[in-house]
Amino acid sequence: MTENVAPTLSRRAPAGEPAPRPRPGLFAVLTFLLALPALPQCNFTPVFSDQFRSSILDLAIDGNDLWAATSYGVALYDRSVDPPRLVAAVAVPGTTHLLRLGNGVAYAGSGNSLAVLRKNGRALQLIRTVDAGAPVNDIAVTTLALFVATRNGLAQYTLDGSTLYVARGDSTVDVFTISPIVQHTGTIVAPSSVTAIHAHDGIVFASTAVQTYIFVAGNNVGSIPFSMTSLAPLAGDVSFAGSTDRTLRAIDFTIPGSPITLFRDDLPPSGGTINRVTSVATSGGRAYVGAGDIGIVDYDVSAFTAPFPMRSTAFAGATSIVSL
């Protein structure tokens, strides 16, 4: 029995005839297809940048101009209207969290850079940026000098007249006079590491992680039970103070060792990630509170003057008697 098997075709070149070669057309097509990339090559070029939100991290006032560090850059508000109206904004490289005014310009701390800006009509102009070599922690501006604290060793500055106080991140605060020359005049030692420093009218406030120590003439005379992050004088010995929470306080420091809280208000939280008082600025009967993602909160404090009400008690059912 013979099994039928499908024949296999094969071709041999006759004697003297060269063997068949692969078809060059088909080989070229296959090589071309294999050389194609899976996706086309694209060169991406930034053409537009804009902020998604304004996180108010610092405030400064110059006349009717309210300046704000917004994390994205610097914004300018017109405070001649209530509430203040946004006039202009400019992007600054890095996270812009500090703002100081002086000598006709604005100095902004943004990441590792110090940015110099100025108002040009109704616009803001970024003049230049200077690499500080490390993250900028604070800025102090005088007529003849600009002091920049960086993470390389300095935590924060504060000026009180011609006296400069420098927190180094440990428990010491260095004291300098800056007129006519910069000269070290003393050191204040706090009970624990100082995270922020403020001063007004000879009173120094050294903030730690949980409380703020009060110093007069280098002596610790008392404390307040919160970490002060900002201080804005109102009148006399009364100042507004911000802390690491959402609470704004007005405190009377007439007796520095026995401060009296005259007013407090808890700002409403926002849906953002920064819900705390970051800065306070006062001018012309107004108090402006920068509060991160909460925004700028505007208070009318024109009637908040001495004598301040301290305590009141309501008596129900009171009557009067008239005798003739």
KOLDRENKE-912524 format. One line per field, with one value per residue (C-alpha): residue number from 1; x, y, z. Coordinates in pm, 1 decimal, padded with zeros to 6 digits, m for minus. Layout:
seq = NUM, ...
u = X, ...
v = Y, ...
w = Z, ...
END
This chain:
seq = 1, 2, 3, 4, 5, 6, 7, 8, 9, 10, 11, 12, 13, 14, 15, 16, 17, 18, 19, 20, 21, 22, 23, 24, 25, 26, 27, 28, 29, 30, 31, 32, 33, 34, 35, 36, 37, 38, 39, 40, 41, 42, 43, 44, 45, 46, 47, 48, 49, 50, 51, 52, 53, 54, 55, 56, 57, 58, 59, 60, 61, 62, 63, 64, 65, 66, 67, 68, 69, 70, 71, 72, 73, 74, 75, 76, 77, 78, 79, 80, 81, 82, 83, 84, 85, 86, 87, 88, 89, 90, 91, 92, 93, 94, 95, 96, 97, 98, 99, 100, 101, 102, 103, 104, 105, 106, 107, 108, 109, 110, 111, 112, 113, 114, 115, 116, 117, 118, 119, 120, 121, 122, 123, 124, 125, 126, 127, 128, 129, 130, 131, 132, 133, 134, 135, 136, 137, 138, 139, 140, 141, 142, 143, 144, 145, 146, 147, 148, 149, 150, 151, 152, 153, 154, 155, 156, 157, 158, 159, 160, 161, 162, 163, 164, 165, 166, 167, 168, 169, 170, 171, 172, 173, 174, 175, 176, 177, 178, 179, 180, 181, 182, 183, 184, 185, 186, 187, 188, 189, 190, 191, 192, 193, 194, 195, 196, 197, 198, 199, 200, 201, 202, 203, 204, 205, 206, 207, 208, 209, 210, 211, 212, 213, 214, 215, 216, 217, 218, 219, 220, 221, 222, 223, 224, 225, 226, 227, 228, 229, 230, 231, 232, 233, 234, 235, 236, 237, 238, 239, 240, 241, 242, 243, 244, 245, 246, 247, 248, 249, 250, 251, 252, 253, 254, 255, 256, 257, 258, 259, 260, 261, 262, 263, 264, 265, 266, 267, 268, 269, 270, 271, 272, 273, 274, 275, 276, 277, 278, 279, 280, 281, 282, 283, 284, 285, 286, 287, 288, 289, 290, 291, 292, 293, 294, 295, 296, 297, 298, 299, 300, 301, 302, 303, 304, 305, 306, 307, 308, 309, 310, 311, 312, 313, 314, 315, 316, 317, 318, 319, 320, 321, 322, 323, 324
u = 00000.0, 00137.6, 00067.3, 00008.4, 00225.1, 00195.8, 00497.9, 00752.2, 00870.9, 01237.8, 01456.9, 01822.6, 02023.6, 02144.6, 02513.4, 02691.2, 02393.5, 02432.6, 02205.4, 01903.6, 01951.6, 01697.0, 01480.2, 01635.7, 01305.4, 01144.1, 01454.3, 01473.3, 01107.5, 01141.0, 01456.7, 01281.6, 00982.7, 01199.4, 01391.8, 01079.8, 01045.9, 00737.0, 00647.5, 00754.6, 01030.5, 00897.6, 01080.5, 00870.4, 00910.2, 00732.4, 00507.5, 00292.1, 00302.3, 00034.8, m00051.3, m00336.4, m00381.9, m00237.4, m00094.1, m00029.4, 00298.6, 00402.2, 00265.9, 00415.1, 00254.6, 00373.4, 00106.1, m00195.3, 00010.0, m00029.0, 00245.1, 00210.0, 00443.0, 00221.0, 00449.4, 00423.6, 00570.1, 00472.1, 00129.5, 00034.5, m00302.0, m00465.7, m00581.9, m00752.3, m01058.7, m01210.9, m01139.4, m00800.8, m00807.9, m00545.0, m00351.8, m00059.2, 00135.9, 00468.5, 00621.0, 00947.8, 01154.5, 01137.1, 00888.7, 00840.5, 00778.1, 00940.6, 00885.6, 01055.6, 01026.1, 01296.5, 01484.8, 01204.2, 01210.1, 01084.7, 01311.7, 01167.2, 01312.1, 01235.2, 01410.1, 01785.7, 01744.2, 01698.3, 01471.9, 01459.9, 01133.6, 00978.0, 00643.1, 00626.0, 00296.0, 00031.7, 00272.0, 00542.7, 00890.6, 01140.7, 01471.9, 01711.5, 01768.7, 02079.4, 02182.1, 02217.9, 02388.6, 02125.6, 01753.1, 01673.4, 01528.8, 01484.7, 01566.8, 01628.5, 01649.2, 01805.9, 01891.1, 02250.5, 02249.5, 02063.6, 02092.6, 02004.2, 01977.4, 02023.2, 02005.5, 02384.6, 02372.3, 02113.1, 01745.2, 01587.6, 01647.8, 01445.8, 01511.3, 01416.1, 01541.1, 01917.2, 01940.0, 01952.7, 01863.8, 01984.8, 01852.2, 02096.0, 01865.7, 01995.1, 01913.8, 02117.2, 02020.7, 02301.3, 02251.8, 02412.9, 02405.4, 02403.2, 02457.2, 02700.8, 02873.2, 02767.2, 02897.2, 02819.3, 02699.4, 02566.6, 02391.3, 02053.6, 02021.6, 01677.0, 01573.8, 01542.0, 01607.6, 01474.2, 01276.5, 01166.9, 01260.8, 01060.1, 01119.6, 00929.5, 01001.3, 01281.4, 01090.1, 01233.2, 01014.7, 01208.3, 00979.5, 01040.8, 00843.2, 00574.7, 00599.1, 00751.1, 00989.4, 00985.0, 01311.9, 01372.8, 01732.1, 01851.3, 01652.9, 01376.8, 01073.7, 00796.8, 00644.6, 00327.5, 00191.9, 00222.0, 00493.0, 00477.7, 00532.1, 00448.7, 00413.2, 00248.4, 00232.7, m00104.1, m00070.1, 00141.6, 00221.6, m00058.9, 00035.5, m00128.9, 00041.6, 00015.6, 00111.3, 00145.6, m00232.9, m00526.7, m00558.1, m00504.2, m00444.0, m00420.8, m00200.6, m00118.3, 00250.8, 00243.1, 00379.0, 00597.6, 00606.6, 00225.8, 00084.9, m00292.5, m00487.4, m00738.7, m00877.0, m00857.0, m01018.4, m00990.5, m00975.9, m01199.7, m01005.3, m00973.6, m00947.9, m00576.7, m00273.4, m00155.1, m00404.6, m00220.2, m00138.2, 00176.6, 00199.4, 00022.6, 00048.3, m00128.9, m00185.2, m00453.9, m00702.1, m00674.6, m00511.9, m00429.5, m00365.5, m00189.9, m00307.1, m00169.9, m00446.7, m00710.9, m00595.4, m00582.4, m00820.8, m00902.4, m00995.2, m01129.6, m00944.4, m01009.5, m01228.3, m00996.7, m00845.2, m00785.6, m00953.3, m01000.6, m01290.9, m01153.8, m01454.5, m01830.9, m02108.9, m02476.1, m02731.4, m03077.2, m03400.9, m03251.7, m03498.0, m03467.5, m03624.4, m03716.0, m03788.2, m03958.8
v = 00000.0, 00329.6, 00644.3, 00967.0, 01245.8, 01602.7, 01679.4, 01936.8, 02162.0, 02244.1, 02392.0, 02344.5, 02563.4, 02387.5, 02332.6, 02655.7, 02872.2, 03076.9, 03003.5, 03234.7, 03535.1, 03688.4, 03949.4, 04286.9, 04472.2, 04261.0, 04273.6, 04651.6, 04691.3, 04468.0, 04648.5, 04984.3, 04867.4, 04731.9, 05059.2, 05268.4, 05377.0, 05274.1, 05643.1, 05954.2, 06165.8, 06494.4, 06792.1, 06950.9, 07326.2, 07519.6, 07786.1, 07891.2, 07884.3, 07992.1, 07931.2, 07704.2, 07865.0, 08138.4, 08025.6, 08347.9, 08296.6, 08656.4, 09011.9, 09361.2, 09706.3, 10019.0, 10289.9, 10147.1, 09860.3, 09525.1, 09285.0, 08909.9, 08613.0, 08346.9, 08041.1, 08071.0, 08421.5, 08772.3, 08937.3, 09302.9, 09410.7, 09753.1, 09805.8, 10139.0, 09921.5, 09674.9, 09389.4, 09447.9, 09393.8, 09197.9, 09429.2, 09224.6, 08905.4, 08769.1, 08422.5, 08374.5, 08053.8, 07839.8, 07852.3, 08219.2, 08244.3, 08572.0, 08934.6, 09250.8, 09608.3, 09872.7, 10124.0, 10139.0, 09767.4, 09437.7, 09152.4, 08802.4, 08482.4, 08197.7, 07864.5, 07922.7, 08260.2, 08621.4, 08792.6, 09169.3, 09314.6, 09654.0, 09802.8, 09936.9, 10117.8, 09852.3, 09566.7, 09387.8, 09351.8, 09086.5, 09273.1, 08993.8, 08688.1, 08611.9, 08262.4, 08263.8, 07923.9, 07768.5, 07803.4, 08159.9, 08166.0, 08539.6, 08887.6, 09214.7, 09544.3, 09869.4, 10188.4, 10082.5, 09704.8, 09388.3, 09091.7, 08745.3, 08445.0, 08104.8, 07747.0, 07738.7, 07867.7, 08139.9, 08086.7, 08431.7, 08806.6, 09081.4, 09454.8, 09687.3, 10033.3, 10004.6, 09669.3, 09344.2, 09015.9, 08695.6, 08348.7, 08073.1, 07773.6, 07677.7, 07831.6, 08149.7, 08483.1, 08718.3, 09092.6, 09345.4, 09720.5, 09818.4, 10194.1, 10328.9, 09988.9, 09630.7, 09533.4, 09235.5, 09362.0, 09058.0, 08722.3, 08613.0, 08253.0, 08092.8, 07778.5, 07580.2, 07607.6, 07926.8, 07877.0, 08239.4, 08580.5, 08904.7, 09235.7, 09557.0, 09855.8, 09682.5, 09357.7, 09043.8, 08740.6, 08415.6, 08143.8, 07774.7, 07475.4, 07506.7, 07851.1, 08198.4, 08345.1, 08718.6, 08904.1, 09258.7, 09386.4, 09029.2, 08889.8, 08630.3, 08794.3, 08558.3, 08352.9, 08297.7, 07946.4, 07937.9, 07963.2, 08313.1, 08316.1, 08680.8, 09009.7, 09333.1, 09633.6, 09808.1, 10095.7, 10146.3, 09811.1, 09625.9, 09395.5, 09133.8, 08796.0, 08489.6, 08137.0, 07791.9, 07746.2, 07941.3, 08180.1, 08555.5, 08724.9, 09085.0, 09104.3, 09388.9, 09377.9, 09685.9, 09458.2, 09221.4, 08954.9, 08949.8, 08979.0, 09013.9, 08871.6, 09133.0, 08957.4, 08623.5, 08483.7, 08141.4, 08166.5, 07925.3, 07630.5, 07578.1, 07266.8, 07329.1, 07199.4, 07528.4, 07632.5, 07861.5, 08227.4, 08294.0, 08674.1, 08980.7, 09340.1, 09648.3, 09993.5, 10262.0, 10093.4, 09760.7, 09432.0, 09194.4, 08832.2, 08600.1, 08248.2, 08011.9, 07849.8, 08036.8, 08350.7, 08706.9, 08789.1, 09160.1, 09303.1, 09650.7, 09749.4, 10123.9, 10107.9, 09870.5, 10133.9, 10183.9, 10141.1, 09779.5, 09577.4, 09299.0, 09119.2, 09170.3, 09002.9, 08999.5, 09045.2, 08914.9, 09067.4, 09402.2, 09676.8, 10040.4, 10229.0, 10593.7, 10774.9, 11112.3
w = 00000.0, m00100.4, 00113.8, m00072.2, 00066.6, m00047.5, m00255.5, m00142.6, m00417.6, m00431.5, m00695.9, m00748.0, m00972.6, m01279.9, m01308.6, m01379.1, m01268.1, m00948.3, m00651.0, m00614.9, m00383.6, m00144.5, m00302.9, m00222.3, m00234.5, 00037.4, 00261.1, 00236.4, 00329.8, 00635.0, 00750.1, 00716.3, 00918.2, 01198.8, 01217.8, 01287.5, 01654.3, 01845.3, 01905.7, 01715.9, 01874.5, 02025.8, 02170.7, 02447.2, 02497.6, 02777.8, 02630.7, 02929.3, 03309.2, 03554.4, 03917.5, 04021.5, 04362.9, 04583.7, 04915.9, 05108.3, 05294.8, 05369.6, 05352.4, 05336.1, 05307.1, 05126.4, 05123.2, 04940.8, 04799.0, 04970.3, 04860.3, 04905.3, 04866.9, 04712.5, 04689.7, 04308.9, 04309.2, 04419.5, 04395.5, 04434.5, 04577.9, 04589.9, 04946.1, 04872.0, 04807.7, 05050.2, 05018.9, 04851.8, 04475.3, 04285.1, 04052.9, 03924.2, 03981.2, 03864.8, 03882.9, 04071.2, 04039.4, 04352.7, 04640.1, 04728.5, 05103.2, 05216.4, 05122.9, 05247.1, 05118.2, 05119.5, 04908.3, 04651.1, 04565.8, 04702.7, 04808.4, 04793.8, 04933.8, 04694.6, 04735.8, 04720.1, 04553.0, 04651.1, 04397.9, 04346.9, 04213.7, 04160.2, 04074.3, 03719.6, 03672.9, 03733.3, 03665.1, 03859.9, 03716.4, 03821.0, 03805.4, 03893.6, 04109.2, 04315.1, 04422.9, 04802.3, 04808.8, 05037.6, 05112.8, 05221.9, 05574.1, 05628.6, 05499.2, 05683.6, 05494.2, 05611.7, 05426.0, 05364.6, 05400.6, 05312.4, 05550.1, 05420.7, 05653.2, 05489.6, 05608.6, 05618.9, 05974.9, 06040.6, 06113.8, 06126.4, 06164.4, 06324.8, 06343.8, 06628.1, 06542.4, 06494.9, 06674.5, 06479.2, 06648.8, 06483.8, 06567.1, 06474.3, 06510.6, 06855.2, 07193.7, 07136.0, 06982.7, 06879.3, 06921.4, 06685.0, 06646.7, 06280.7, 06299.2, 06202.2, 06163.1, 06231.9, 06574.4, 06797.6, 07136.1, 07319.1, 07325.2, 07456.8, 07573.7, 07560.7, 07752.2, 07425.3, 07051.9, 06895.6, 06574.2, 06520.7, 06659.5, 06679.7, 06854.3, 06920.3, 07141.8, 07332.8, 07390.8, 07227.8, 07156.0, 07110.2, 06976.9, 07029.6, 06905.7, 07175.7, 07337.5, 07312.5, 07569.5, 07641.3, 07703.4, 07824.0, 07841.0, 07785.4, 08079.3, 08048.7, 08211.2, 08103.8, 07824.7, 07624.7, 07560.1, 07180.8, 06917.5, 06768.5, 06391.8, 06318.7, 06505.5, 06390.8, 06627.5, 06647.0, 06894.8, 07203.6, 07360.6, 07180.4, 06893.7, 06675.8, 06687.1, 06467.0, 06562.4, 06409.4, 06417.1, 06269.0, 06564.6, 06545.5, 06879.8, 06998.6, 07308.7, 07546.3, 07644.9, 07871.1, 08144.0, 07937.5, 08206.7, 08231.1, 07877.8, 07844.6, 07550.8, 07435.1, 07128.2, 06950.7, 06640.4, 06477.3, 06099.8, 05905.3, 05760.4, 05386.7, 05175.4, 05118.5, 05301.8, 05459.7, 05727.1, 05964.8, 06019.0, 05818.7, 05849.4, 05987.1, 05862.6, 05998.9, 05851.1, 05848.4, 06080.1, 05898.6, 05988.5, 05704.3, 05792.5, 05550.1, 05617.4, 05354.3, 05151.3, 05353.1, 05170.2, 05303.7, 05587.8, 05627.4, 05969.9, 06043.1, 06361.6, 06345.1, 06657.5, 06843.5, 07071.7, 07442.7, 07682.1, 07579.4, 07723.1, 07940.6, 08085.1, 08096.8, 08294.6, 08195.7, 08476.3, 08392.9, 08523.1, 08622.4, 08721.2, 08811.2, 09102.5, 09087.4, 09414.8, 09426.3
END
